[in-house]
Amino acid sequence: MKVIGLVTEYNPFHNGHKYHLEKSKELSGASHSIAVMSGNFLQRGEPALFDKWERAKIAVNEGIDLVIELPTIFSCNSAEFFAQGSITLLDSLNIVNFICFGSEDGKLENIDLISELLINEPLEYKEILKKYLDLGYTFPLARQNALEEYLGNSLAPTNILNSPNNILGIEYIKALKLLNSSIEPLTIKRIKADYNSKKIEDNICSATAIRSLLQEDYSDLMGVKKVVPFKSFNIIKNIIEEGRGPIFSKDLEQIILYKLRMESPYELSHIHDVVEGLENRLKNGSMRSTSYTELMEYLKTKRYTMTRLQRILIKTILGISKDDVAVLVKGLGPQYIRVLGFNSKGADLLRMIKKQSKLPIITNLKRFNPPNENVKRMLDIDITASDVYSLLYKNGKLAIGGLDYITKPFIAN
């Protein structure tokens, strides 16, 4: 048995994801697959189009054998912490042989070189990075410029760091190295559609394009039909007809404005990633804005990327503090294996994991008793995320709380 691990969001699962899954199995020779998938809130600080259970169902129907949830405190965080949590979780299973991710050129050499540099951080590089940060650059842009200046003509880091896929790939390999993991990294060249492209011109497009199309008119699914697998399309169609999606950031605006207006600047200052007086800008922005769009326009500055601001807003409504991240992310890592869906091969994997891993497997939350306060806190954040997310369903009759306690993992026949 060979097991391939994939780090995913599947927001939503499309033909490009299907291609990636099939090529990953082919490249690795894997007989079984495990996806670590973000829950209801994602790395870019956005709610998922569809809830985690439906996305897991789609993934299993399209060939993933086992889907486990990446705890929210990792899934809605920087690329570094997102990758750290995902890789640590896969490594802790003690059965994964490979991880495969998409990249722009399909080569590991440059990604590996940069990951090694970022682990060791030579003094000259750190001084160059500080120079750009002092000039007011956002951290991603400062790092990109510092790498380009430090490495000179040895490679073209600007092109590498312009792609979210490559940035995550660098962080995945960094995490593998820091863990001294036996998992072997593989990469596949991204085909046809750029990550941020909003155009649908072929049968493979970006998830961004699908989200943009649904945001324009989610009742018109003809454009979606040609870029997602058949089983995925039918599930998506049913979700929309039932009023459980799609969900967008703007659907959160009343919750976000309420939370910001109710919290004091002092309370906001304790939210993770709120620094340099940003708490005052958050407070003032909430008072002057009447919509999500207006708030984001008010908040954006040269120093903060839109993605970072979006994550801060999600962390605010979920109450994710600096202490939470210091203890749970930097100190501990994922503390449980939360199962969202599986098939018969996935059941075999779960039996192996139960023997090989030290982490508890959760399939029924009612029966799980957190062994300590840190595990309880990590899990409480996941539960809160589901309770907030359900409020966003288009069909208000479905907006009940406690879904984590009553929703069972999807099991394919």
C-alpha positions as CSV (number, residue, x, y, z in Angstrom):
1,M,0.0,0.0,0.0
2,K,1.2,3.5,-0.9
3,V,-0.7,6.6,0.4
4,I,-0.8,10.0,-1.2
5,G,-1.7,13.0,0.9
6,L,-3.3,16.1,-0.6
7,V,-3.8,19.5,1.1
8,T,-7.1,20.9,-0.3
9,E,-9.9,23.4,0.0
10,Y,-12.0,22.2,-2.9
11,N,-13.9,25.5,-3.1
12,P,-15.4,24.0,-5.2
13,F,-14.0,20.7,-6.5
14,H,-13.6,21.1,-10.3
15,N,-12.0,19.4,-13.3
16,G,-8.6,20.7,-12.4
17,H,-8.8,19.1,-9.0
18,K,-9.8,15.8,-10.7
19,Y,-6.8,16.1,-13.0
20,H,-4.5,16.8,-10.0
21,L,-5.9,13.8,-8.0
22,E,-5.4,11.4,-10.9
23,K,-2.0,12.7,-11.8
24,S,-0.9,12.5,-8.2
25,K,-1.8,8.8,-8.0
26,E,-0.1,8.2,-11.3
27,L,3.1,10.0,-10.3
28,S,3.4,8.4,-6.9
29,G,2.0,5.0,-7.7
30,A,-0.3,5.4,-4.7
31,S,-3.2,3.0,-4.1
32,H,-4.9,5.2,-1.5
33,S,-5.5,8.9,-1.0
34,I,-6.1,11.2,1.9
35,A,-7.2,14.8,1.7
36,V,-6.6,17.3,4.5
37,M,-9.3,19.8,3.8
38,S,-10.2,23.2,5.2
39,G,-13.5,23.4,7.0
40,N,-16.0,26.2,6.7
41,F,-13.5,29.1,6.6
42,L,-10.5,29.2,4.3
43,Q,-6.9,30.4,4.0
44,R,-7.8,33.6,2.1
45,G,-10.1,34.6,5.0
46,E,-13.3,33.7,3.2
47,P,-16.3,31.4,3.9
48,A,-16.3,28.3,1.8
49,L,-18.9,28.2,-1.0
50,F,-20.4,25.1,0.5
51,D,-20.1,23.6,3.9
52,K,-17.4,21.1,4.8
53,W,-19.6,18.0,4.8
54,E,-20.9,18.6,1.3
55,R,-17.4,19.4,0.0
56,A,-16.1,16.2,1.6
57,K,-19.0,14.2,0.0
58,I,-18.0,15.6,-3.4
59,A,-14.4,14.7,-2.8
60,V,-15.1,11.1,-1.8
61,N,-17.5,10.7,-4.8
62,E,-14.7,12.0,-7.1
63,G,-12.1,9.5,-5.8
64,I,-10.6,10.7,-2.5
65,D,-10.6,7.8,-0.1
66,L,-10.5,9.7,3.2
67,V,-11.2,13.4,4.0
68,I,-10.1,14.8,7.3
69,E,-10.6,18.4,8.5
70,L,-7.8,20.9,9.0
71,P,-8.7,22.7,12.3
72,T,-10.0,26.2,11.7
73,I,-7.2,27.9,13.6
74,F,-4.9,26.6,10.8
75,S,-7.2,26.8,7.8
76,C,-7.9,30.5,8.3
77,N,-4.3,31.6,8.7
78,S,-1.2,32.6,6.9
79,A,0.3,30.3,4.2
80,E,3.0,29.3,6.7
81,F,0.6,28.3,9.5
82,F,-1.8,26.7,7.0
83,A,0.9,24.6,5.5
84,Q,2.4,23.8,8.9
85,G,-0.9,22.5,10.2
86,S,-1.7,20.5,7.1
87,I,1.7,18.8,6.9
88,T,1.9,18.1,10.6
89,L,-1.5,16.5,10.4
90,L,-0.6,14.3,7.5
91,D,2.7,13.4,9.1
92,S,1.0,12.5,12.4
93,L,-1.1,9.8,10.6
94,N,2.1,7.8,10.2
95,I,0.9,6.1,7.0
96,V,1.4,8.8,4.3
97,N,4.2,8.2,1.8
98,F,3.8,11.2,-0.5
99,I,2.3,14.7,-0.7
100,C,1.6,16.2,-4.1
101,F,0.8,19.8,-4.8
102,G,0.3,22.0,-7.9
103,S,2.9,24.5,-9.1
104,E,3.4,26.8,-12.0
105,D,6.3,25.0,-13.6
106,G,6.0,21.5,-12.1
107,K,9.5,21.4,-10.8
108,L,10.7,21.1,-7.2
109,E,14.3,22.5,-7.5
110,N,13.6,26.2,-7.1
111,I,10.8,25.7,-4.6
112,D,13.2,23.5,-2.5
113,L,16.0,26.1,-2.8
114,I,13.8,28.9,-1.5
115,S,12.3,26.8,1.3
116,E,15.8,25.9,2.5
117,L,16.8,29.6,2.5
118,L,13.7,30.6,4.4
119,I,14.4,28.0,7.1
120,N,18.0,29.1,7.6
121,E,17.5,32.9,6.9
122,P,21.1,34.1,6.3
123,L,21.9,37.4,8.0
124,E,22.3,39.2,4.7
125,Y,18.8,38.0,3.6
126,K,17.3,39.1,6.9
127,E,18.8,42.6,6.6
128,I,17.5,43.0,3.1
129,L,14.0,41.8,4.2
130,K,14.1,44.3,7.1
131,K,14.9,47.1,4.6
132,Y,11.8,46.4,2.5
133,L,9.6,46.0,5.6
134,D,10.9,49.4,6.9
135,L,9.9,50.9,3.6
136,G,6.3,49.9,4.4
137,Y,6.0,46.9,2.0
138,T,3.6,44.1,2.9
139,F,5.4,41.1,4.2
140,P,4.7,39.0,1.1
141,L,6.0,41.7,-1.2
142,A,9.0,42.5,1.1
143,R,9.9,38.8,1.1
144,Q,9.6,38.6,-2.7
145,N,11.9,41.6,-3.2
146,A,14.4,40.4,-0.6
147,L,14.6,37.0,-2.2
148,E,15.1,38.5,-5.6
149,E,17.8,40.8,-4.4
150,Y,19.6,38.1,-2.3
151,L,19.5,35.4,-5.0
152,G,20.3,37.7,-7.9
153,N,20.3,35.8,-11.2
154,S,20.4,32.3,-9.8
155,L,16.7,32.0,-10.4
156,A,13.6,34.1,-10.9
157,P,11.9,34.2,-7.5
158,T,9.5,37.0,-8.6
159,N,7.8,34.5,-10.9
160,I,7.9,31.8,-8.3
161,L,6.4,34.0,-5.5
162,N,3.8,35.5,-7.7
163,S,1.8,32.2,-7.6
164,P,-0.2,31.2,-4.5
165,N,0.4,27.5,-5.5
166,N,4.2,28.0,-5.5
167,I,4.0,30.0,-2.2
168,L,2.1,27.1,-0.5
169,G,4.5,24.6,-2.1
170,I,7.5,26.4,-0.5
171,E,5.7,26.3,2.9
172,Y,4.8,22.6,2.5
173,I,8.4,21.7,1.9
174,K,9.6,24.0,4.7
175,A,7.2,22.2,7.1
176,L,8.4,18.7,5.9
177,K,12.0,19.7,6.5
178,L,11.3,21.2,9.9
179,L,9.5,18.0,10.9
180,N,12.2,15.9,9.4
181,S,9.2,14.0,7.9
182,S,9.6,10.9,5.8
183,I,6.8,12.1,3.5
184,E,8.2,12.6,-0.1
185,P,7.1,15.8,-1.8
186,L,5.9,15.8,-5.4
187,T,4.6,18.5,-7.7
188,I,2.4,18.7,-10.8
189,K,2.4,21.5,-13.3
190,R,-0.8,23.6,-13.2
191,I,-2.5,23.4,-16.5
192,K,-4.6,25.8,-18.6
193,A,-6.0,28.2,-16.0
194,D,-4.1,30.6,-13.7
195,Y,-5.0,30.5,-10.0
196,N,-6.5,34.0,-10.1
197,S,-8.1,33.8,-13.6
198,K,-11.8,34.7,-13.7
199,K,-12.3,33.4,-17.2
200,I,-14.1,30.2,-18.2
201,E,-12.9,29.3,-21.6
202,D,-12.3,25.5,-21.5
203,N,-13.3,22.5,-19.4
204,I,-10.6,23.4,-16.8
205,C,-10.7,26.7,-15.1
206,S,-9.7,28.1,-11.7
207,A,-11.9,27.9,-8.6
208,T,-11.8,31.7,-8.6
209,A,-13.6,31.7,-11.9
210,I,-16.3,29.4,-10.7
211,R,-16.8,31.5,-7.6
212,S,-17.0,34.7,-9.6
213,L,-19.6,33.1,-11.9
214,L,-21.7,31.9,-9.0
215,Q,-21.5,35.3,-7.3
216,E,-22.9,36.9,-10.5
217,D,-25.9,34.6,-10.7
218,Y,-25.9,31.3,-8.7
219,S,-29.1,30.2,-10.3
220,D,-27.4,30.0,-13.7
221,L,-25.3,26.8,-13.5
222,M,-24.7,26.2,-17.2
223,G,-21.2,27.7,-17.0
224,V,-20.4,25.7,-14.0
225,K,-21.5,22.4,-15.5
226,K,-18.7,22.2,-18.1
227,V,-15.9,22.8,-15.6
228,V,-16.8,20.4,-12.7
229,P,-17.2,16.6,-12.8
230,F,-20.6,15.2,-13.3
231,K,-21.1,13.9,-9.7
232,S,-19.9,17.3,-8.3
233,F,-22.3,19.2,-10.5
234,N,-25.3,17.2,-9.3
235,I,-24.4,17.7,-5.6
236,I,-23.7,21.5,-6.2
237,K,-27.1,21.8,-7.9
238,N,-28.8,20.1,-5.0
239,I,-27.1,22.3,-2.4
240,I,-28.2,25.4,-4.2
241,E,-31.7,24.2,-4.6
242,E,-31.9,23.4,-0.9
243,G,-30.7,26.9,0.0
244,R,-27.4,25.9,1.7
245,G,-25.1,27.9,-0.6
246,P,-23.2,29.3,-2.2
247,I,-21.8,31.5,0.6
248,F,-19.7,34.6,0.0
249,S,-17.8,37.0,2.1
250,K,-20.5,39.7,1.7
251,D,-22.9,37.4,3.4
252,L,-20.9,37.9,6.6
253,E,-21.2,41.7,6.6
254,Q,-23.8,42.1,9.3
255,I,-22.1,39.7,11.6
256,I,-18.7,41.3,11.0
257,L,-20.0,44.9,11.5
258,Y,-21.9,43.8,14.6
259,K,-18.9,42.2,16.1
260,L,-16.6,45.1,15.4
261,R,-19.0,47.7,16.7
262,M,-19.6,45.7,19.9
263,E,-15.9,45.1,20.7
264,S,-13.7,47.7,22.3
265,P,-10.4,48.6,20.6
266,Y,-8.7,46.9,23.6
267,E,-10.6,43.7,22.9
268,L,-9.8,43.9,19.2
269,S,-6.1,44.3,19.9
270,H,-6.0,40.8,21.3
271,I,-7.2,39.2,18.0
272,H,-4.4,37.4,16.2
273,D,-2.6,39.5,13.6
274,V,-4.1,42.8,14.9
275,V,-1.0,45.0,15.3
276,E,0.3,48.6,15.1
277,G,-3.0,50.2,16.1
278,L,-5.1,48.3,13.6
279,E,-7.7,47.8,16.3
280,N,-8.6,51.5,16.0
281,R,-8.9,51.3,12.3
282,L,-11.2,48.2,12.6
283,K,-13.4,50.0,15.1
284,N,-13.6,53.3,13.1
285,G,-14.2,51.4,9.9
286,S,-17.1,49.5,11.4
287,M,-18.7,52.7,12.5
288,R,-18.3,54.4,9.1
289,S,-19.2,51.4,6.9
290,T,-22.6,49.9,6.0
291,S,-21.3,47.0,3.9
292,Y,-18.5,44.5,3.7
293,T,-17.2,46.3,0.5
294,E,-17.1,49.7,2.2
295,L,-15.4,48.2,5.3
296,M,-12.6,46.6,3.2
297,E,-12.1,49.8,1.2
298,Y,-11.7,51.7,4.5
299,L,-9.3,49.1,6.0
300,K,-6.9,48.5,3.2
301,T,-3.5,50.1,3.5
302,K,-0.1,49.7,1.9
303,R,1.0,47.5,4.8
304,Y,-1.9,45.1,4.9
305,T,-2.9,42.8,2.0
306,M,-6.6,42.3,1.4
307,T,-6.2,38.6,2.2
308,R,-4.6,39.3,5.6
309,L,-7.4,41.8,6.5
310,Q,-10.1,39.2,5.5
311,R,-8.4,36.6,7.8
312,I,-8.4,39.1,10.6
313,L,-12.2,39.7,10.2
314,I,-12.8,36.0,10.3
315,K,-10.6,35.6,13.4
316,T,-12.5,38.5,15.0
317,I,-15.9,36.9,14.6
318,L,-14.5,33.5,15.7
319,G,-12.6,35.0,18.6
320,I,-9.2,33.6,17.6
321,S,-6.7,35.5,19.8
322,K,-2.9,35.9,19.8
323,D,-2.7,33.6,22.7
324,D,-4.7,30.9,20.8
325,V,-2.2,31.0,17.9
326,A,0.8,31.1,20.2
327,V,-0.3,28.0,22.2
328,L,-2.3,26.0,19.6
329,V,-0.5,26.7,16.3
330,K,3.1,27.6,17.3
331,G,3.2,25.3,20.3
332,L,1.1,22.2,19.7
333,G,-0.2,21.7,16.1
334,P,-3.3,19.7,15.2
335,Q,-4.6,17.6,18.2
336,Y,-7.1,15.3,16.6
337,I,-8.1,13.6,13.3
338,R,-11.6,14.9,12.4
339,V,-13.2,12.6,9.8
340,L,-15.5,14.3,7.3
341,G,-16.0,11.5,4.7
342,F,-14.6,8.2,3.4
343,N,-15.2,5.1,1.2
344,S,-14.2,1.5,1.8
345,K,-10.6,2.1,1.1
346,G,-10.8,5.1,3.5
347,A,-12.2,2.7,6.1
348,D,-9.0,0.6,5.7
349,L,-6.9,3.7,6.1
350,L,-8.7,4.6,9.3
351,R,-8.0,1.2,10.8
352,M,-4.3,1.7,10.0
353,I,-4.3,5.2,11.4
354,K,-5.9,4.0,14.6
355,K,-2.9,1.6,15.1
356,Q,-0.2,4.0,13.9
357,S,-1.2,7.5,15.1
358,K,-1.1,8.9,18.6
359,L,-3.9,11.4,17.7
360,P,-7.5,10.6,18.5
361,I,-9.8,9.9,15.6
362,I,-13.2,11.8,15.8
363,T,-16.1,10.4,13.9
364,N,-18.8,11.3,16.4
365,L,-18.3,14.5,18.4
366,K,-20.9,13.5,21.0
367,R,-18.6,10.7,22.1
368,F,-15.4,12.6,22.1
369,N,-14.1,13.9,25.5
370,P,-11.3,16.4,25.0
371,P,-8.3,15.3,27.1
372,N,-7.3,18.8,28.1
373,E,-8.2,22.5,27.7
374,N,-6.0,23.1,24.7
375,V,-7.7,20.3,22.7
376,K,-11.1,21.6,23.8
377,R,-10.2,25.2,22.7
378,M,-9.1,24.0,19.3
379,L,-12.3,22.1,18.8
380,D,-14.5,24.9,20.2
381,I,-13.1,27.1,17.4
382,D,-14.2,24.6,14.8
383,I,-17.6,24.3,16.4
384,T,-18.1,28.1,16.5
385,A,-17.1,28.3,12.8
386,S,-19.9,25.9,11.9
387,D,-22.4,27.7,14.1
388,V,-21.5,31.0,12.4
389,Y,-21.4,29.5,9.0
390,S,-24.9,27.9,9.3
391,L,-26.3,31.4,9.8
392,L,-25.3,32.2,6.2
393,Y,-27.4,29.5,4.6
394,K,-29.9,31.0,2.0
395,N,-32.6,28.9,3.6
396,G,-33.0,30.4,7.0
397,K,-34.8,27.3,8.3
398,L,-31.5,25.4,8.1
399,A,-29.6,27.9,10.2
400,I,-29.5,25.8,13.3
401,G,-26.5,25.6,15.6
402,G,-24.6,22.5,16.8
403,L,-24.3,20.9,13.4
404,D,-20.9,19.4,14.4
405,Y,-22.7,17.3,16.9
406,I,-25.4,16.0,14.7
407,T,-23.8,15.7,11.2
408,K,-22.2,12.4,10.5
409,P,-19.2,11.8,8.2
410,F,-20.2,10.9,4.6
411,I,-19.7,7.2,3.9
412,A,-19.7,6.1,0.3
413,N,-21.5,2.9,-0.5
